């Protein structure tokens, strides 16, 4: 059964080119950056993200650099919720905690300022794309170390055949996406 796409989903898909063999041979890179140059599409996307997470109660939004920031910051602004960045190792100036995780084609070391997330706060995780789930797993590990409560993970794009959603089952966290694209 074929899923019917909404006009919003069609506009988002149209705005995301596939870049073969980037950053390495065999990867089909989904470039979300053209959305940023299309104010109407970006506006509609931020509204769609807000609708997707309406049912969740959270105190903070977190996202990894850099592409997760593109959507998390305007969403946090729209909702009046604090945004806390998760950055690559060595980019944050205050006391941090860090984790390393395998992603699609390499390893990633992410960190967060220790004092930015207090124990037991509810956190929404956002990233541009879920493929194998490595980046979001690293984020979840960081939040666990801080004793925060992840309430949901939100993505603009999902590449279902790379099984990232399945990788998150043990974390017992709802996964929300706006569009699904072929990832191979």
Order of alpha helices (4+ residues) and beta strands (2+ residues): alpha-beta-beta-alpha-alpha-beta-alpha-beta-beta-beta-beta-alpha-beta-alpha-beta
